[in-house]
Amino acid sequence: MDLIAALAELAARYRGAELGRRLRTPLASELSQLDDSELGDLAESLLAKAQPSGPAAAHADRPPQPYYPTVQQFVQSWLLPIYRRSVRGPDKVWCPRWWEHGEAISRLDALWRAWETLRLDPGTGLSVWWRDHADHHLTILLGADGPFRGCEDGHSARPLEQLPHQPPPAGTFQRDERGLPAEPIHASLHQPYPLSASADGRNASPRTTLQR
């Protein structure tokens, strides 16, 4: 425990003359000219000076501000200068207008936010960032089948097609009060289907027999 921490602990328990008496033994030779009351006042004064107050204390309670204020500045000023790869062949693709690709914006924004957090770790923070974040997202971003496909010779105004989608039947994601599916879902080889209800309200046998 350092001197300030020890002083803070004593000052939290004792005040004035009693604080002075607690300090006299370890500091007897240096402070022999002070009585207990003066020694206690001196300790409290030193503690007050050691602790931030006013604007400094308010600033200490704030979360750290990001080094780069936007993802654009992070990519332009830090990521691109340090992360250098050849994109001349067919295996890697990078679009100079990355900000026109929704997936790229989302992944690079995630990289920026993770970097802003992990840079504050003086030990393995950046190593974790490279291993768990950069290596993963940048491999996908530069992949031949990634979001920049079609931009091999510069940004392509033709976006990639959205993955096919069909809206699910009504009630597919309905939940009961326990948070469970309101109606059991059974999977066949082709599609999920609910149990049919019998006249008395109990679940009857499935309408379709599972194929084997």
C-alpha positions as CSV (number, residue, x, y, z in Angstrom):
1,M,0.0,0.0,0.0
2,D,1.5,3.4,-1.0
3,L,1.8,6.4,1.3
4,I,-1.3,8.2,0.0
5,A,-3.5,5.1,0.2
6,A,-2.3,4.5,3.8
7,L,-3.0,8.1,4.7
8,A,-6.4,7.9,3.1
9,E,-7.3,4.8,5.1
10,L,-6.2,6.4,8.4
11,A,-8.0,9.7,7.6
12,A,-11.2,7.8,6.8
13,R,-11.1,6.2,10.3
14,Y,-9.7,9.0,12.5
15,R,-9.7,12.8,12.6
16,G,-7.7,15.5,14.3
17,A,-5.7,14.6,17.4
18,E,-6.5,10.9,17.1
19,L,-5.3,10.8,13.6
20,G,-2.1,12.6,14.7
21,R,-1.5,10.0,17.4
22,R,-1.9,7.2,14.9
23,L,0.7,8.8,12.7
24,R,3.2,9.8,15.4
25,T,5.0,6.5,15.9
26,P,6.0,5.9,12.2
27,L,6.9,9.5,11.7
28,A,8.2,10.4,15.1
29,S,11.6,11.7,14.1
30,E,10.4,13.9,11.3
31,L,7.4,15.4,13.0
32,S,8.5,15.6,16.7
33,Q,7.9,19.3,16.8
34,L,4.2,19.0,16.1
35,D,1.6,18.1,18.7
36,D,-1.1,15.5,17.9
37,S,-3.7,18.1,16.8
38,E,-1.3,19.8,14.4
39,L,-0.1,16.5,13.0
40,G,-3.7,15.4,12.3
41,D,-4.5,18.7,10.6
42,L,-1.4,18.4,8.5
43,A,-2.3,14.8,7.4
44,E,-5.8,15.9,6.4
45,S,-4.4,18.8,4.5
46,L,-2.0,16.6,2.6
47,L,-4.8,14.2,1.8
48,A,-7.0,16.9,0.4
49,K,-4.2,18.1,-1.9
50,A,-3.5,14.6,-3.1
51,Q,-7.1,14.0,-4.1
52,P,-8.5,15.7,-7.3
53,S,-11.2,18.3,-6.7
54,G,-13.3,20.7,-8.7
55,P,-13.0,20.4,-12.5
56,A,-10.1,17.9,-12.1
57,A,-12.3,15.6,-10.0
58,A,-15.2,15.9,-12.4
59,H,-13.0,15.1,-15.3
60,A,-11.6,12.0,-13.5
61,D,-15.1,10.5,-13.3
62,R,-15.7,10.9,-17.0
63,P,-15.1,7.9,-19.3
64,P,-12.0,8.3,-21.5
65,Q,-12.7,10.1,-24.8
66,P,-11.9,8.3,-28.1
67,Y,-8.6,9.0,-29.7
68,Y,-10.3,9.2,-33.1
69,P,-13.7,11.0,-33.1
70,T,-15.1,9.0,-36.0
71,V,-14.6,5.7,-37.8
72,Q,-13.6,7.6,-40.9
73,Q,-10.7,9.2,-39.2
74,F,-9.7,5.9,-37.6
75,V,-9.6,4.1,-40.9
76,Q,-7.9,6.9,-42.8
77,S,-5.4,8.0,-40.2
78,W,-4.5,4.7,-38.4
79,L,-5.8,1.5,-40.0
80,L,-4.9,2.1,-43.7
81,P,-1.4,3.4,-43.0
82,I,-0.5,0.5,-40.8
83,Y,-2.5,-2.4,-42.4
84,R,-0.9,-2.8,-45.8
85,R,-1.8,-5.6,-48.2
86,S,-1.4,-6.2,-51.9
87,V,-4.8,-6.2,-53.7
88,R,-3.5,-6.6,-57.2
89,G,-4.5,-10.2,-57.5
90,P,-7.9,-11.9,-57.4
91,D,-7.5,-13.2,-53.9
92,K,-7.9,-9.8,-52.1
93,V,-10.3,-7.0,-52.9
94,W,-10.4,-3.5,-51.3
95,C,-12.8,-0.7,-52.3
96,P,-11.4,2.9,-52.0
97,R,-15.0,3.9,-51.4
98,W,-15.5,1.5,-48.5
99,W,-17.9,3.9,-47.0
100,E,-20.5,3.1,-49.7
101,H,-20.7,-0.6,-48.5
102,G,-23.0,-1.1,-45.5
103,E,-21.2,-4.3,-44.2
104,A,-17.8,-2.6,-44.5
105,I,-19.0,0.4,-42.5
106,S,-20.4,-1.9,-39.8
107,R,-17.3,-4.0,-39.5
108,L,-14.9,-1.1,-39.5
109,D,-17.0,0.7,-37.0
110,A,-16.8,-2.4,-34.7
111,L,-13.0,-2.4,-35.2
112,W,-12.7,1.2,-34.3
113,R,-14.8,0.9,-31.1
114,A,-12.9,-2.2,-30.0
115,W,-9.5,-0.5,-30.7
116,E,-10.6,2.6,-28.6
117,T,-11.3,0.3,-25.7
118,L,-8.4,-2.1,-26.0
119,R,-5.8,0.6,-26.6
120,L,-6.2,1.6,-22.9
121,D,-4.9,-1.8,-21.8
122,P,-1.1,-1.3,-21.5
123,G,-0.4,-5.0,-21.5
124,T,-2.0,-7.2,-24.1
125,G,-4.8,-4.9,-25.3
126,L,-3.6,-4.4,-28.8
127,S,-2.5,-8.0,-29.2
128,V,-6.1,-9.0,-28.3
129,W,-7.4,-6.4,-30.8
130,W,-5.3,-7.8,-33.6
131,R,-6.1,-11.5,-32.8
132,D,-9.8,-11.3,-32.0
133,H,-11.0,-8.3,-34.0
134,A,-8.7,-7.1,-36.8
135,D,-7.6,-10.5,-38.2
136,H,-11.1,-11.7,-38.3
137,H,-12.9,-8.7,-39.8
138,L,-10.2,-7.6,-42.2
139,T,-9.9,-11.2,-43.6
140,I,-13.6,-11.1,-44.4
141,L,-13.5,-7.6,-45.8
142,L,-10.7,-8.3,-48.2
143,G,-11.9,-11.7,-49.1
144,A,-12.6,-12.4,-52.8
145,D,-16.2,-13.2,-51.9
146,G,-16.5,-10.4,-49.3
147,P,-18.5,-7.2,-49.5
148,F,-16.1,-5.6,-52.0
149,R,-16.6,-8.2,-54.6
150,G,-17.0,-6.5,-57.9
151,C,-14.8,-3.6,-56.9
152,E,-11.6,-5.2,-58.2
153,D,-11.0,-2.2,-60.6
154,G,-12.4,0.5,-58.4
155,H,-15.8,1.0,-56.7
156,S,-18.7,-0.6,-58.5
157,A,-22.0,1.2,-58.4
158,R,-23.8,-2.1,-58.8
159,P,-24.3,-3.5,-55.2
160,L,-24.3,-7.2,-54.4
161,E,-27.7,-8.8,-54.3
162,Q,-29.4,-9.2,-50.9
163,L,-29.6,-12.8,-49.7
164,P,-33.0,-14.4,-50.6
165,H,-35.7,-14.0,-48.0
166,Q,-39.2,-15.2,-47.5
167,P,-41.3,-13.9,-44.7
168,P,-42.1,-16.6,-42.1
169,P,-45.7,-17.7,-41.3
170,A,-47.6,-15.6,-38.8
171,G,-46.8,-16.7,-35.2
172,T,-43.5,-18.4,-36.0
173,F,-41.6,-16.3,-33.5
174,Q,-44.5,-15.9,-31.0
175,R,-43.5,-16.6,-27.4
176,D,-45.4,-17.5,-24.3
177,E,-45.0,-16.0,-20.9
178,R,-42.0,-18.2,-20.2
179,G,-40.2,-16.9,-23.3
180,L,-40.6,-20.3,-25.1
181,P,-42.3,-20.9,-28.5
182,A,-46.0,-20.7,-28.0
183,E,-46.5,-23.8,-30.1
184,P,-44.1,-26.7,-30.6
185,I,-42.3,-26.7,-33.9
186,H,-41.3,-30.0,-35.5
187,A,-38.8,-30.2,-38.3
188,S,-39.4,-32.4,-41.3
189,L,-36.9,-33.0,-44.1
190,H,-38.4,-30.0,-46.0
191,Q,-39.8,-27.4,-43.6
192,P,-40.9,-26.9,-40.0
193,Y,-44.5,-27.2,-39.2
194,P,-46.6,-27.0,-36.0
195,L,-48.7,-29.7,-34.5
196,S,-52.3,-29.5,-35.4
197,A,-54.8,-29.0,-32.5
198,S,-57.5,-31.5,-31.8
199,A,-61.1,-30.5,-31.0
200,D,-60.5,-30.7,-27.3
201,G,-57.6,-28.3,-27.6
202,R,-54.9,-30.8,-27.1
203,N,-52.1,-31.3,-29.6
204,A,-52.9,-34.1,-32.1
205,S,-50.5,-36.1,-34.2
206,P,-48.4,-34.2,-36.8
207,R,-50.2,-33.6,-40.0
208,T,-47.2,-34.9,-41.9
209,T,-45.2,-38.0,-41.3
210,L,-41.5,-37.5,-41.1
211,Q,-39.8,-39.0,-44.1
212,R,-37.0,-41.5,-43.4
